[in-house]
Amino acid sequence: MPASIDQLLKVCRDVIAPLVRADGGELFIVAVEADHVTLHLAGTCAGCPGAVLTARGIIEPAVHAVAPTARVVVTNGAKIPEGASPVT
């Protein structure tokens, strides 16, 4: 059974965003569905070579803990995608 959107938002808000902020970054939700989530890293994560490690080592496992089959897309850069919402 796919995860609920509320579960995905909760893991973004309670787990991923604090870890990204601790490193000076910002997390934005670009799109979220029960089987797909697109996130954007900004702040100090914009253009950082470690952003790929953050995506693969932290973000993807956290999302897959609540939605094992969800597709996770993580972008990064100074330009925030149109319509993206900051995770606070």
N, C-alpha and C positions, 0 to 999 in steps of 0.2 A: 504494500500500500504506500503511495507517495506521501511525503511529509506535507504537513499543512504550511501554508504561507506564513502563518503565525509562528510556527516552529522555526522556519528559516529566518524570519525577521528577528526572533529572540536570540538565536545563535549569533547573528550578525551584531546585534546590539550588546549582548551580555558577554560574549566570548571574543569575537574577532576585533571589534572596534576598540576595546580597551588595550589590546595587545598592539594594534597599529598605532594608537595614540601614544602609547608608552615610548614608542620609537620616533615620535614627532610627526607621524603621518596622519592622514585623514582617510576615512572610509566612506564611500558613496555607494548607494544602491542604484543601479541603472535600471534593472528589471528583475522581477522575482515572480516565479510561478512554482507550482508544486514540484516540478521536475527539472527546473532550470533557474539558475541565478546568475546574474551578471553584476559584478562589483567593479569599482574603480578606486585605485589608490592614488592619493594626491599628497600634498605637503612634502615632507622630506622623502616620501616614497616615490615621488615623481622622478622618473629617470634613474632611480637607484638600481644598481645591478643586483641587489639583494631582493628586489621586489618579486622576482621569479621564485626565489626560495621561500619567501613569505607566502606566496600563492600556493605553491606545491606542498610546503611543509606545515603550514598553519591553517590557511583558509580552506583548502580542499578537504583536509581531514575533519575539520570542524563541521563543515556543511555535510559531509558524508556520514557523520555520526548521527545526524537526524534524518538525512535523505540519502541513503546509500547509492541510489542510482541517478541522482541529480547531476545534470551537466553544470559545471562551474566554469565561468569565464571571468578572468580577472585582467583588467587593463590598468595602465598607470600612465601618468603624465600630468603636466600642469594644467592642461585644458580639460575641464570637467565636462563630461558628455551632457548634451542637452536633456533636460528632464530628470537628471540624477538627483537623488535626495541624500543629504548628509546623514550619517548614522551618529546619533548623539547618545 
